[in-house]
């Protein structure tokens, strides 16, 4: 059988990138130039003269500025609606409009047989909502299933935005609902949902996505069932109890442990890409608090901090108003005000192209299975594979072994760094402000990936590792050792900078009776971090705990204390959760 290749191979476009900073109204910043500097795409009738192209912005020794945020936006977009990465970084910075499609089922653990007439919470999985199905073994409990009769317009908040903490998990919602941060209102859930719904009413917002917050359970929804279920509360002394070391009087039943685990397991179904597919997000309407043009007041507060410590507590009143205006505009804009670019796929293509190869190189660089020369050759093969579409026929290293500018490899760096965005730049005028922010995120991220791998590849070529570009001398062992140390540092820095959650998993993999788990709110929140219980309004109905058959007069309500773990982690494990294997069958533990 013969393979026939149709068409001609062409050099990738070497278009220059759009400026990496845009104002909140979407206009390019005059400080960084304009899009007029775009170089025309390759045309076979007018071949490019690589010697005449400007490669000055593409220097291998120019790392990204310390306050650059495009890589944060990139990983945020790649993580939307996914449980795992949003558990790692609980304090959300992103708001995205979306829809819940017609026919989608939503679930609500009810107090009685009456359909709620006030804004309420719903879940996308019954394992979650059943936890709030209230009733004793004598009375049973009520569980409501709803179906969307039309697309429901929603606004999504990223992070662990359903977590009632004072650490920043609710801040993005609060600036939309109230125009200011209200950390002391950490459990004013009724007020929060009511005011969010009031704010969104002029834009026909049906609800918000943390869990699902519905403004009206009768608008765009129909009742599929309102079931009177058998209570899952066990009779006292029916089964052995699990002691809780924090509360000697509080014991947790094995049934409760099962139900808590099933909530976590249901969430784990949406751990990774594509996440929860029952919400469709409109990325062309994204608003990010990592947008330095939109929220300049936050730039200084992030300086020198790890991402797990990022929050928006330093946001200014002027920036809050700017964020609210941006979200308002994106909710009321015409749906035709988009370029048609499939941004979700573009981001995913980049992660798929690089994530496994970077991880493999990291393994090879730190392995001791082969000689150092063999490992260097294997790493260099991976580097060349990634750069193959961008290594031109004219790419030839200098005859001397030392080239401080690495000018010979600048065209490779530029072709790699602009490969995924050059065609988008050519019609930047059709992009709205949100799409320009997405473009910036892709540009900054791919530029740094390509800078590092091109620099590593070039040093390997000069060391004589590249079969296609041989050198006169054989590789020197001492030189290879120094180069491998440099590669190890450069790749580690790149992967730390990218910080992709796809690399965070249990090692070794969990067994058949286990699942990989990240410490989560509220199960693993350190006991000392729980604020004193505030007074409650309508939510007081959850204050008696039917699942744990013990009255809790001084404890938080079901949505807090019930979900507390019997063993609490240290603060640093909470701050930077690390994956671990937990049991899928009894005895459970988190």
C-alpha positions as CSV (number, residue, x, y, z in Angstrom):
1,X,0.0,0.0,0.0
2,X,1.3,3.4,-0.9
3,X,0.6,6.6,1.0
4,X,-0.2,9.6,-1.1
5,X,0.5,13.0,0.3
6,X,-1.8,15.7,-1.1
7,X,-0.9,19.4,-1.3
8,X,2.3,21.2,-0.6
9,X,4.2,21.8,2.7
10,X,4.6,25.5,3.4
11,X,6.7,27.3,5.9
12,X,4.7,28.4,8.9
13,X,3.7,32.0,9.1
14,X,6.2,34.2,10.8
15,X,3.7,36.9,11.7
16,X,4.7,39.2,14.6
17,X,2.7,38.9,17.7
18,X,0.1,41.5,18.8
19,X,1.2,43.6,21.8
20,X,0.9,41.6,25.0
21,X,-1.0,44.3,27.0
22,X,-4.4,45.6,26.2
23,X,-6.5,48.2,27.9
24,X,-9.8,47.1,29.5
25,X,-11.7,48.5,26.5
26,X,-9.7,46.2,24.2
27,X,-7.5,48.8,22.6
28,X,-3.8,48.0,22.2
29,X,-1.6,49.8,24.6
30,X,0.4,52.6,22.9
31,X,3.4,51.8,25.2
32,X,3.9,48.4,23.5
33,X,3.2,49.4,19.9
34,X,0.3,48.4,17.7
35,X,-0.7,45.5,15.5
36,X,0.5,47.4,12.4
37,X,3.8,45.7,12.8
38,X,2.4,42.3,11.6
39,X,4.5,40.6,9.0
40,X,2.6,39.1,6.1
41,X,2.2,35.3,6.1
42,X,4.3,33.2,3.9
43,X,3.5,33.2,0.2
44,X,5.1,30.6,-2.0
45,X,5.2,33.1,-4.9
46,X,7.2,35.6,-2.7
47,X,9.5,33.5,-0.5
48,X,10.5,34.9,2.8
49,X,14.1,36.2,3.2
50,X,14.9,35.2,6.7
51,X,17.9,37.4,6.8
52,X,15.7,40.5,6.4
53,X,13.1,39.7,9.1
54,X,13.3,41.4,12.5
55,X,14.0,38.9,15.2
56,X,15.0,41.4,17.9
57,X,11.9,40.6,20.1
58,X,12.8,36.9,20.0
59,X,15.9,36.7,22.1
60,X,16.5,33.4,23.9
61,X,17.8,35.1,27.0
62,X,14.8,37.3,27.6
63,X,12.5,35.6,30.1
64,X,9.0,36.8,30.7
65,X,8.5,39.8,33.0
66,X,7.9,39.0,36.7
67,X,4.4,40.5,36.7
68,X,3.3,38.8,33.5
69,X,-0.1,37.0,34.0
70,X,-0.8,35.4,30.6
71,X,0.2,32.0,31.9
72,X,-2.2,32.3,34.8
73,X,-5.0,33.1,32.4
74,X,-4.0,30.3,30.1
75,X,-4.1,27.6,32.9
76,X,-7.4,29.1,34.2
77,X,-9.0,28.8,30.8
78,X,-7.7,25.3,30.4
79,X,-9.2,24.4,33.8
80,X,-12.7,25.9,33.6
81,X,-15.4,23.6,34.9
82,X,-12.9,21.0,36.1
83,X,-12.9,20.0,39.7
84,X,-9.3,19.1,40.2
85,X,-7.5,22.4,39.2
86,X,-10.2,24.5,40.9
87,X,-9.6,22.5,44.1
88,X,-5.9,23.3,43.8
89,X,-6.5,27.0,43.5
90,X,-9.6,27.9,45.5
91,X,-9.6,31.7,45.1
92,X,-11.3,32.3,41.8
93,X,-10.2,35.2,39.5
94,X,-12.5,34.5,36.5
95,X,-16.1,35.1,35.4
96,X,-17.4,33.6,32.2
97,X,-21.0,33.7,30.8
98,X,-22.5,30.5,29.7
99,X,-25.7,28.4,29.3
100,X,-27.1,25.3,30.8
101,X,-28.6,23.6,27.7
102,X,-32.2,22.7,27.3
103,X,-33.0,19.3,28.8
104,X,-30.3,19.3,31.4
105,X,-31.3,17.7,34.7
106,X,-30.7,19.6,38.0
107,X,-31.3,18.2,41.5
108,X,-32.3,19.8,44.8
109,X,-32.5,18.3,48.2
110,X,-35.7,19.7,49.5
111,X,-37.0,20.4,53.0
112,X,-40.6,19.4,52.2
113,X,-42.9,18.8,49.3
114,X,-43.2,22.5,48.4
115,X,-41.3,23.9,45.3
116,X,-39.1,26.7,46.6
117,X,-40.3,30.2,45.6
118,X,-37.0,31.9,46.5
119,X,-33.5,31.6,44.9
120,X,-32.1,28.2,45.7
121,X,-29.2,25.9,45.1
122,X,-29.2,22.9,42.8
123,X,-26.6,20.3,41.9
124,X,-25.7,18.6,38.6
125,X,-25.4,15.2,40.3
126,X,-27.9,13.7,42.7
127,X,-25.1,12.3,44.9
128,X,-24.5,15.9,45.9
129,X,-28.1,17.1,46.3
130,X,-29.2,14.0,48.2
131,X,-26.9,15.1,51.0
132,X,-29.4,17.9,51.7
133,X,-32.5,15.8,51.5
134,X,-33.8,16.4,55.0
135,X,-35.9,14.0,57.0
136,X,-35.9,11.4,59.7
137,X,-36.5,7.6,59.2
138,X,-40.1,8.2,60.2
139,X,-40.9,11.1,57.8
140,X,-38.6,10.3,54.8
141,X,-37.2,13.2,52.8
142,X,-38.0,15.1,49.6
143,X,-35.9,15.2,46.5
144,X,-36.6,17.5,43.5
145,X,-35.5,16.8,40.0
146,X,-35.8,19.7,37.4
147,X,-35.2,19.9,33.7
148,X,-34.3,23.0,31.7
149,X,-37.0,23.8,29.2
150,X,-34.8,26.4,27.4
151,X,-31.1,27.4,27.6
152,X,-30.5,28.9,31.0
153,X,-28.3,31.9,31.0
154,X,-25.7,31.7,33.8
155,X,-22.5,33.3,35.0
156,X,-19.7,31.0,36.1
157,X,-17.2,31.7,38.8
158,X,-14.0,29.7,38.8
159,X,-12.1,28.4,41.9
160,X,-13.8,26.6,44.8
161,X,-16.4,29.3,44.6
162,X,-19.0,27.4,46.7
163,X,-16.7,27.3,49.7
164,X,-17.8,29.4,52.6
165,X,-14.5,30.7,53.8
166,X,-12.9,34.0,54.7
167,X,-9.9,33.2,52.7
168,X,-11.1,34.7,49.4
169,X,-13.2,32.0,47.8
170,X,-16.3,34.2,47.7
171,X,-14.6,37.5,46.9
172,X,-15.3,37.5,43.1
173,X,-19.0,36.9,43.8
174,X,-19.1,39.6,46.4
175,X,-17.8,42.3,44.2
176,X,-20.5,41.5,41.6
177,X,-23.3,41.2,44.2
178,X,-22.3,44.1,46.4
179,X,-19.6,46.2,44.7
180,X,-17.2,45.6,47.6
181,X,-15.5,42.8,49.5
182,X,-17.4,41.6,52.5
183,X,-15.3,38.9,54.2
184,X,-17.4,39.1,57.4
185,X,-20.4,38.0,55.3
186,X,-18.8,34.7,54.6
187,X,-22.0,32.8,55.4
188,X,-24.6,35.3,54.2
189,X,-25.6,32.8,51.5
190,X,-29.2,33.9,51.3
191,X,-28.2,37.5,50.9
192,X,-25.5,36.7,48.4
193,X,-27.7,34.7,46.1
194,X,-30.6,37.2,46.4
195,X,-28.4,40.1,45.5
196,X,-26.6,38.3,42.7
197,X,-30.0,37.5,41.2
198,X,-31.1,41.2,41.6
199,X,-27.9,42.4,40.0
200,X,-28.2,39.9,37.1
201,X,-31.9,40.5,36.4
202,X,-31.4,43.3,33.9
203,X,-29.2,40.9,31.9
204,X,-31.8,38.0,32.0
205,X,-29.4,35.9,34.1
206,X,-31.1,32.7,35.3
207,X,-28.4,31.7,37.8
208,X,-24.8,31.3,38.7
209,X,-22.4,28.4,38.6
210,X,-20.4,27.5,41.7
211,X,-22.8,24.7,42.5
212,X,-25.8,25.8,40.5
213,X,-27.5,28.9,42.1
214,X,-31.0,29.3,40.5
215,X,-32.8,32.6,40.7
216,X,-36.2,31.2,40.0
217,X,-36.9,27.4,40.1
218,X,-40.0,28.0,37.9
219,X,-38.5,30.1,35.2
220,X,-37.1,28.0,32.3
221,X,-37.4,24.8,34.4
222,X,-40.0,22.1,34.8
223,X,-40.5,19.5,37.5
224,X,-39.4,16.0,36.4
225,X,-40.1,14.6,39.8
226,X,-40.6,15.6,43.4
227,X,-39.9,12.3,45.1
228,X,-40.7,11.3,48.7
229,X,-37.6,9.2,49.4
230,X,-36.8,6.9,52.2
231,X,-34.6,8.7,54.6
232,X,-30.9,7.9,54.5
233,X,-30.6,8.7,58.2
234,X,-29.8,5.6,60.2
235,X,-31.5,4.7,63.4
236,X,-29.3,5.5,66.4
237,X,-27.0,2.6,67.3
238,X,-27.8,0.8,64.0
239,X,-24.2,0.6,63.1
240,X,-20.8,1.3,64.7
241,X,-19.7,4.9,64.8
242,X,-16.4,6.4,63.7
243,X,-14.9,8.6,66.5
244,X,-14.1,12.2,65.7
245,X,-10.9,13.3,67.6
246,X,-12.0,16.9,67.5
247,X,-15.3,16.4,69.2
248,X,-15.5,13.5,71.7
249,X,-19.3,13.7,71.7
250,X,-19.5,13.7,67.9
251,X,-19.4,10.4,66.0
252,X,-19.9,9.8,62.3
253,X,-21.9,6.8,61.0
254,X,-20.5,4.6,58.3
255,X,-23.5,5.6,56.2
256,X,-22.5,9.3,56.5
257,X,-19.0,8.4,55.5
258,X,-20.4,6.6,52.4
259,X,-22.5,9.6,51.5
260,X,-19.7,12.1,52.0
261,X,-17.4,9.9,49.8
262,X,-20.0,9.7,47.1
263,X,-20.2,13.5,47.0
264,X,-16.5,13.7,46.5
265,X,-16.5,10.9,43.9
266,X,-19.3,12.6,41.9
267,X,-17.1,15.7,41.8
268,X,-14.2,13.6,40.7
269,X,-16.1,12.6,37.5
270,X,-15.4,16.2,36.4
271,X,-11.8,16.4,37.6
272,X,-10.1,16.7,34.2
273,X,-10.8,18.1,30.8
274,X,-13.5,18.6,29.5
275,X,-14.9,19.1,33.0
276,X,-18.6,19.3,33.6
277,X,-20.1,19.3,30.1
278,X,-23.6,20.3,31.3
279,X,-22.5,23.9,31.4
280,X,-21.4,25.5,28.1
281,X,-19.2,28.5,28.6
282,X,-18.8,31.4,26.2
283,X,-15.0,32.1,26.3
284,X,-15.5,35.1,24.1
285,X,-17.0,36.8,27.1
286,X,-14.4,35.9,29.7
287,X,-13.5,38.5,32.4
288,X,-10.3,37.8,34.3
289,X,-8.9,39.5,37.4
290,X,-5.5,38.5,36.1
291,X,-6.0,41.1,33.3
292,X,-3.5,43.7,34.4
293,X,-5.1,46.4,32.4
294,X,-8.5,45.8,34.0
295,X,-7.2,45.4,37.6
296,X,-3.9,47.2,38.0
297,X,-4.4,47.4,41.7
298,X,-3.8,43.7,42.1
299,X,-0.4,43.6,40.4
300,X,1.6,44.6,43.4
301,X,-0.2,42.3,45.8
302,X,0.8,39.2,43.7
303,X,4.4,40.2,43.5
304,X,6.6,37.4,44.8
305,X,3.6,35.2,45.8
306,X,2.9,31.6,44.9
307,X,-0.4,31.2,43.0
308,X,-1.9,29.4,46.0
309,X,-1.7,32.7,47.9
310,X,-3.3,34.9,45.2
311,X,-6.5,36.7,46.2
312,X,-8.2,39.9,45.3
313,X,-8.3,41.6,48.7
314,X,-6.1,44.5,47.5
315,X,-8.5,45.4,44.6
316,X,-9.4,49.1,44.5
317,X,-12.9,50.5,44.3
318,X,-12.2,51.8,40.8
319,X,-11.1,48.4,39.6
320,X,-14.2,46.8,41.1
321,X,-16.4,49.2,39.1
322,X,-14.3,48.4,36.0
323,X,-14.8,44.6,36.6
324,X,-18.6,45.0,37.1
325,X,-18.9,47.1,33.9
326,X,-16.9,44.5,32.0
327,X,-19.1,41.6,33.2
328,X,-22.2,43.7,32.5
329,X,-21.0,44.3,28.9
330,X,-20.3,40.7,28.3
331,X,-23.7,39.6,29.5
332,X,-25.6,42.1,27.4
333,X,-23.4,41.9,24.2
334,X,-24.8,40.6,21.0
335,X,-23.9,37.0,20.4
336,X,-22.7,37.9,17.0
337,X,-19.9,40.0,18.6
338,X,-17.4,37.1,18.4
339,X,-14.8,36.1,15.9
340,X,-15.9,32.4,15.7
341,X,-12.5,31.1,16.9
342,X,-12.8,27.9,18.9
343,X,-10.7,29.2,21.9
344,X,-11.3,26.1,24.0
345,X,-9.8,23.8,21.4
346,X,-6.9,26.2,20.8
347,X,-5.9,26.1,24.4
348,X,-6.3,22.4,24.6
349,X,-4.2,21.7,21.5
350,X,-1.3,23.5,23.1
351,X,-1.6,21.6,26.3
352,X,-1.8,18.3,24.5
353,X,1.1,19.1,22.2
354,X,3.5,20.0,25.0
355,X,2.4,18.5,28.4
356,X,3.4,14.9,28.0
357,X,6.7,15.7,26.2
358,X,7.8,18.2,28.8
359,X,6.9,15.6,31.5
360,X,8.9,12.9,29.7
361,X,11.9,15.2,29.4
362,X,11.7,16.0,33.1
363,X,11.7,12.3,33.8
364,X,14.7,11.6,31.5
365,X,16.7,14.5,33.0
366,X,16.2,13.1,36.5
367,X,16.5,9.4,35.6
368,X,19.6,7.4,36.4
369,X,18.8,4.4,34.1
370,X,21.3,5.3,31.4
371,X,24.6,7.1,31.0
372,X,24.4,10.8,31.0
373,X,25.2,11.0,27.3
374,X,22.4,8.5,26.4
375,X,19.9,10.6,28.5
376,X,21.1,13.8,26.8
377,X,20.6,12.2,23.4
378,X,17.1,11.1,24.3
379,X,16.1,14.5,25.6
380,X,17.5,16.1,22.5
381,X,15.4,13.8,20.3
382,X,12.3,15.1,22.2
383,X,13.3,18.7,21.7
384,X,13.8,18.2,18.0
385,X,10.5,16.4,17.7
386,X,8.7,19.4,19.2
387,X,10.6,21.9,17.0
388,X,10.6,19.9,13.8
389,X,7.8,22.0,12.2
390,X,9.9,25.1,12.8
391,X,13.4,24.1,11.8
392,X,14.0,25.6,8.4
393,X,16.3,24.3,5.7
394,X,18.4,27.4,6.3
395,X,18.8,26.7,10.0
396,X,22.5,26.1,10.4
397,X,24.6,26.7,13.5
398,X,27.7,28.8,13.3
399,X,31.0,27.2,12.8
400,X,32.2,28.4,16.1
401,X,31.0,26.6,19.2
402,X,30.1,29.8,21.0
403,X,27.4,32.2,19.8
404,X,26.3,34.5,22.6
405,X,23.3,35.9,20.7
406,X,22.1,32.5,19.3
407,X,20.9,34.6,16.3
408,X,21.0,31.5,14.1
409,X,18.2,29.9,16.0
410,X,16.0,33.0,16.4
411,X,13.8,32.1,13.3
412,X,13.1,28.7,14.9
413,X,12.1,30.4,18.2
414,X,9.8,32.9,16.4
415,X,8.2,30.3,14.2
416,X,7.4,28.1,17.2
417,X,6.3,30.9,19.4
418,X,3.9,32.4,16.9
419,X,2.7,29.2,15.2
420,X,-0.7,29.0,17.0
421,X,-1.5,32.7,16.9
422,X,-0.1,34.2,13.7
423,X,-3.3,33.6,11.8
424,X,-5.4,35.0,14.6
425,X,-3.3,38.2,14.7
426,X,-4.0,38.8,11.0
427,X,-7.6,39.6,11.8
428,X,-7.2,41.0,15.3
429,X,-9.7,43.8,14.5
430,X,-12.5,41.3,14.6
431,X,-11.6,40.2,18.2
432,X,-13.6,41.6,21.1
433,X,-11.7,42.6,24.4
434,X,-12.2,39.2,25.9
435,X,-10.8,37.4,22.9
436,X,-7.8,39.7,22.8
437,X,-7.2,38.7,26.4
438,X,-7.3,35.1,25.4
439,X,-4.9,35.7,22.5
440,X,-2.5,37.4,24.9
441,X,-2.6,34.4,27.2
442,X,-1.8,32.0,24.3
443,X,1.0,34.3,23.1
444,X,2.7,34.7,26.4
445,X,2.5,31.0,27.2
446,X,3.7,29.6,23.9
447,X,6.4,32.2,23.7
448,X,8.0,31.0,26.9
449,X,7.6,27.3,26.1
450,X,9.3,27.9,22.7
451,X,12.0,30.1,24.2
452,X,13.0,27.4,26.7
453,X,12.9,24.4,24.4
454,X,14.6,26.3,21.5
455,X,17.4,27.4,23.8
456,X,17.8,23.8,25.1
457,X,17.8,22.4,21.5
458,X,20.3,24.9,20.3
459,X,22.7,24.1,23.1
460,X,22.4,20.4,22.2
461,X,23.2,21.1,18.6
462,X,26.3,23.0,19.5
463,X,27.3,20.2,21.8
464,X,27.1,17.7,18.9
465,X,23.9,15.9,19.8
466,X,21.9,16.5,16.7
467,X,22.2,13.9,14.0
468,X,20.9,16.2,11.3
469,X,23.3,19.1,12.2
470,X,26.5,17.2,13.1
471,X,29.5,19.0,14.5
472,X,33.2,18.4,13.7
473,X,34.0,17.3,17.3
474,X,32.4,14.6,19.4
475,X,30.4,15.5,22.5
476,X,32.6,16.3,25.5
477,X,31.5,14.5,28.7
478,X,32.2,17.5,31.0
479,X,30.2,19.8,28.6
480,X,27.3,17.3,28.6
481,X,27.2,17.2,32.4
482,X,27.1,21.0,32.5
483,X,24.5,21.1,29.8
484,X,22.3,18.6,31.5
485,X,22.4,20.5,34.7
486,X,21.4,23.6,32.8
487,X,18.6,21.8,31.0
488,X,17.3,20.4,34.3
489,X,17.1,23.9,35.8
490,X,15.5,25.4,32.7
491,X,12.9,22.8,32.3
492,X,12.0,22.7,36.0
493,X,11.6,26.5,35.9
494,X,9.4,26.3,32.8
495,X,7.1,23.6,34.3
496,X,6.8,25.5,37.6
497,X,5.9,28.7,35.7
498,X,3.3,26.9,33.6
499,X,2.0,25.0,36.6
500,X,-0.4,22.9,34.6
501,X,-2.7,20.8,36.8
502,X,-2.4,17.9,34.3
503,X,0.9,17.1,35.9
504,X,-0.6,16.9,39.4
505,X,-1.7,13.3,40.1
506,X,-1.1,10.4,42.5
507,X,2.3,8.8,42.1
508,X,2.2,5.8,42.1
509,X,-1.3,5.4,40.7
510,X,-4.0,4.4,43.1
511,X,-5.2,0.8,43.3
512,X,-8.6,-0.6,42.2
513,X,-10.3,0.2,45.5
514,X,-8.9,3.7,45.7
515,X,-9.3,7.0,43.9
516,X,-6.9,10.0,43.7
517,X,-8.0,12.8,45.8
518,X,-7.0,16.4,46.6
519,X,-7.8,17.7,50.1
520,X,-11.1,19.6,49.6
521,X,-13.3,22.1,51.2
522,X,-15.0,21.6,53.5
523,X,-13.8,18.1,54.5
524,X,-10.2,18.9,55.0
525,X,-10.3,22.5,56.1
526,X,-8.1,22.8,59.3
527,X,-10.3,23.0,62.4
528,X,-8.6,26.2,63.6
529,X,-9.5,28.0,60.4
530,X,-13.3,27.8,60.9
531,X,-14.7,31.2,61.8
532,X,-17.2,31.5,64.7
533,X,-20.6,30.5,63.6
534,X,-22.7,33.6,62.6
535,X,-26.5,33.9,62.9
536,X,-28.5,32.4,60.1
537,X,-31.7,33.3,58.4
538,X,-33.5,30.9,56.0
539,X,-30.6,28.5,56.0
540,X,-31.2,27.8,59.7
541,X,-33.3,24.9,58.5
542,X,-30.0,23.0,57.9
543,X,-28.8,23.6,61.5
544,X,-30.0,20.3,62.8
545,X,-28.0,17.5,61.4
546,X,-30.0,14.4,60.3
547,X,-27.1,12.6,59.0
548,X,-25.1,12.5,62.2
549,X,-27.6,11.4,64.7
550,X,-26.4,13.9,67.4
551,X,-27.7,17.4,68.1
552,X,-25.1,20.0,67.3
553,X,-26.3,23.1,69.2
554,X,-23.0,24.9,69.1
555,X,-21.7,23.6,65.7
556,X,-22.1,25.1,62.2
557,X,-25.0,23.8,60.1
558,X,-25.1,20.8,57.8
559,X,-23.3,22.5,54.9
560,X,-20.3,23.0,57.3
561,X,-19.8,20.7,60.3
562,X,-21.4,17.7,58.6
563,X,-18.8,17.8,55.9
564,X,-15.9,18.2,58.3
565,X,-13.3,15.5,58.1
566,X,-12.6,13.3,61.1
567,X,-8.9,14.0,60.6
568,X,-7.9,17.6,59.7
569,X,-4.7,18.5,57.8
570,X,-2.0,21.0,58.6
571,X,-2.4,24.5,57.3
572,X,0.2,24.0,54.6
573,X,-1.6,20.9,53.3
574,X,-4.7,23.0,53.1
575,X,-2.9,25.9,51.4
576,X,-1.1,23.7,48.9
577,X,-3.2,20.5,48.6
578,X,-1.3,17.4,47.5
579,X,-2.9,14.4,45.8
580,X,-3.3,11.2,47.7
581,X,-5.1,7.9,47.4
582,X,-8.3,7.4,49.4
583,X,-10.5,4.4,49.7
584,X,-13.6,3.9,47.4
585,X,-15.0,1.3,49.8
586,X,-15.3,1.2,53.6
587,X,-13.5,2.1,55.7
588,X,-13.5,5.5,54.2
589,X,-11.1,8.4,55.0
590,X,-10.2,11.7,53.5
